[in-house]
Amino acid sequence: MVRGARSTGVGFHTGLLQARAVARQTQRLDDTDWMKQALALAGQGERMGEVPVGALVVRDGKVLGAGFNTVITDSDPSAHAEIVALRAASRNVGNYRLPGTTLYVTLEPCSMCAGALVNARVERVVYGADDLRAGAHRSIFEVLDNPKLNHRCDVTRGVLADECAEMLRAFFRRRR
């Protein structure tokens, strides 16, 4: 220890672990805020008669692209919220590759969307509800972080999962 310096009682390693814990907590708070925006987008889609899934692509605290399902509206089976958001972000930055971005989506991406996320080199995917019928993170397939692929996304699941799942359940209850 340097002469005259006082010990804080926290070693370097302990301090580093505490800093990482604070960073993770801050990230979770940010993830929650972004997921609330994705839920609002899902609500817009629901008002149009679409399955309520919303997504946004964020880099450095800025939304590059956002969207909700427009499969019915556009008569386009590929118009899932993630694809709509990726297309908008790619147009915005002038490149289909989106390194350093995070995609927030209310439902676990399907295999089509997961493939697009890998091809776009999205760094991180944060989703709300698991999709037990078509999910491509862990529910059915393992695409997003598959070590056999040339890119893997860091995945955080379960952010506002109850709210995301309830929006979908309520939508399908009303439809049946």
C-alpha positions as CSV (number, residue, x, y, z in Angstrom):
1,M,0.0,0.0,0.0
2,V,1.2,3.5,-0.8
3,R,2.4,5.4,2.3
4,G,-0.4,7.7,3.5
5,A,-3.1,5.8,1.6
6,R,-6.0,4.4,3.6
7,S,-7.4,1.0,3.0
8,T,-11.0,0.9,2.1
9,G,-11.3,-2.7,3.2
10,V,-12.2,-3.7,-0.3
11,G,-9.6,-5.6,-2.3
12,F,-9.2,-5.1,-6.1
13,H,-11.0,-8.4,-6.8
14,T,-13.9,-7.7,-4.5
15,G,-14.2,-4.1,-5.9
16,L,-14.3,-5.5,-9.4
17,L,-17.0,-7.9,-8.6
18,Q,-19.1,-5.2,-7.0
19,A,-18.6,-3.0,-10.0
20,R,-19.8,-5.8,-12.3
21,A,-22.8,-6.4,-10.1
22,V,-23.7,-2.7,-10.3
23,A,-23.3,-2.8,-14.1
24,R,-25.5,-5.8,-14.4
25,Q,-28.2,-4.2,-12.2
26,T,-28.0,-1.0,-14.3
27,Q,-28.3,-3.1,-17.5
28,R,-31.3,-4.9,-16.1
29,L,-33.0,-1.5,-15.3
30,D,-32.2,-0.4,-18.9
31,D,-33.5,-3.7,-20.2
32,T,-36.7,-3.2,-18.4
33,D,-37.2,0.3,-19.8
34,W,-36.5,-0.9,-23.3
35,M,-38.8,-3.9,-22.9
36,K,-41.6,-1.5,-21.8
37,Q,-41.2,0.3,-25.2
38,A,-41.3,-3.1,-27.0
39,L,-44.5,-3.9,-25.1
40,A,-46.0,-0.5,-26.2
41,L,-45.1,-1.5,-29.8
42,A,-46.8,-4.9,-29.4
43,G,-49.9,-3.0,-28.2
44,Q,-49.9,-1.0,-31.4
45,G,-49.8,-4.2,-33.4
46,E,-52.6,-5.7,-31.4
47,R,-54.8,-2.7,-32.1
48,M,-54.3,-3.4,-35.8
49,G,-55.4,-7.0,-35.3
50,E,-51.8,-8.4,-35.4
51,V,-50.4,-10.9,-32.9
52,P,-48.9,-8.5,-30.2
53,V,-45.2,-8.8,-30.5
54,G,-43.0,-5.7,-30.5
55,A,-39.3,-5.2,-31.1
56,L,-36.6,-2.5,-31.2
57,V,-33.0,-2.4,-32.1
58,V,-30.9,-0.2,-29.8
59,R,-27.2,0.9,-30.0
60,D,-25.6,3.4,-27.6
61,G,-28.9,4.3,-26.0
62,K,-30.6,5.2,-29.3
63,V,-33.3,3.3,-31.1
64,L,-32.1,2.5,-34.7
65,G,-35.3,0.6,-35.7
66,A,-38.6,-0.5,-34.2
67,G,-41.5,-2.6,-35.3
68,F,-44.4,-4.9,-34.5
69,N,-45.9,-7.8,-36.3
70,T,-47.4,-6.8,-39.6
71,V,-47.9,-10.3,-41.1
72,I,-51.6,-9.8,-41.6
73,T,-51.5,-6.1,-42.6
74,D,-48.8,-6.6,-45.2
75,S,-49.8,-10.1,-46.2
76,D,-46.1,-11.0,-45.6
77,P,-45.2,-14.1,-43.6
78,S,-41.8,-12.7,-42.9
79,A,-43.1,-9.5,-41.3
80,H,-42.4,-10.5,-37.7
81,A,-41.6,-7.7,-35.3
82,E,-37.9,-8.6,-35.2
83,I,-37.6,-8.5,-39.0
84,V,-39.5,-5.2,-39.2
85,A,-37.2,-3.7,-36.6
86,L,-34.0,-5.1,-38.3
87,R,-35.1,-3.8,-41.7
88,A,-35.7,-0.3,-40.2
89,A,-32.3,-0.3,-38.3
90,S,-30.4,-1.5,-41.4
91,R,-31.9,1.2,-43.5
92,N,-31.1,3.8,-40.8
93,V,-27.4,2.9,-40.6
94,G,-27.0,1.9,-44.3
95,N,-25.8,-1.6,-43.6
96,Y,-27.4,-5.0,-43.0
97,R,-24.8,-5.7,-40.3
98,L,-25.7,-4.2,-37.0
99,P,-22.7,-4.9,-34.6
100,G,-22.9,-3.5,-31.1
101,T,-26.7,-3.5,-31.1
102,T,-29.3,-5.0,-28.8
103,L,-32.6,-6.3,-30.0
104,Y,-35.4,-6.1,-27.5
105,V,-38.5,-8.3,-28.3
106,T,-41.5,-9.3,-26.3
107,L,-41.4,-13.0,-27.4
108,E,-38.6,-15.4,-27.9
109,P,-37.5,-15.2,-31.6
110,C,-38.5,-18.0,-34.0
111,S,-36.0,-19.7,-36.2
112,M,-36.5,-17.3,-39.1
113,C,-35.9,-14.2,-36.9
114,A,-33.1,-15.9,-35.0
115,G,-31.3,-16.6,-38.3
116,A,-31.7,-12.9,-39.3
117,L,-30.3,-11.8,-36.0
118,V,-27.3,-13.9,-36.4
119,N,-26.8,-12.7,-40.0
120,A,-27.1,-9.1,-38.9
121,R,-24.5,-9.7,-36.3
122,V,-26.7,-8.4,-33.5
123,E,-24.6,-8.5,-30.4
124,R,-27.3,-9.0,-27.8
125,V,-30.9,-10.3,-27.8
126,V,-33.2,-9.6,-24.8
127,Y,-36.7,-11.2,-24.9
128,G,-39.7,-11.4,-22.6
129,A,-41.8,-14.5,-22.9
130,D,-40.6,-17.9,-23.9
131,D,-42.2,-19.3,-27.1
132,L,-42.7,-23.0,-26.4
133,R,-44.1,-23.6,-29.9
134,A,-41.5,-21.9,-32.1
135,G,-38.7,-20.4,-29.9
136,A,-35.2,-20.5,-31.4
137,H,-33.2,-19.7,-28.3
138,R,-33.9,-22.7,-26.1
139,S,-37.6,-23.6,-26.3
140,I,-37.5,-25.6,-29.6
141,F,-34.2,-24.7,-31.4
142,E,-30.9,-23.3,-30.3
143,V,-30.0,-20.8,-33.0
144,L,-29.0,-17.5,-31.3
145,D,-26.0,-18.8,-29.4
146,N,-25.2,-22.0,-31.4
147,P,-21.4,-22.5,-31.4
148,K,-21.5,-24.0,-34.9
149,L,-22.6,-20.7,-36.4
150,N,-20.2,-17.9,-37.4
151,H,-21.9,-15.4,-35.0
152,R,-23.5,-15.9,-31.6
153,C,-25.8,-13.5,-29.8
154,D,-25.6,-12.9,-26.1
155,V,-29.1,-13.6,-24.8
156,T,-31.0,-12.4,-21.8
157,R,-34.4,-14.0,-21.4
158,G,-37.4,-13.3,-19.1
159,V,-37.4,-9.5,-19.0
160,L,-40.9,-8.6,-18.1
161,A,-41.8,-12.1,-19.0
162,D,-45.2,-12.1,-17.2
163,E,-46.4,-8.9,-18.8
164,C,-45.2,-10.1,-22.3
165,A,-46.9,-13.5,-21.9
166,E,-50.1,-12.1,-20.5
167,M,-50.5,-9.7,-23.5
168,L,-50.2,-12.7,-25.8
169,R,-52.5,-14.9,-23.7
170,A,-55.2,-12.2,-23.5
171,F,-55.0,-11.6,-27.3
172,F,-55.5,-15.3,-28.1
173,R,-58.3,-15.7,-25.4
174,R,-60.2,-12.9,-27.2
175,R,-59.7,-14.5,-30.6
176,R,-61.0,-17.9,-29.6
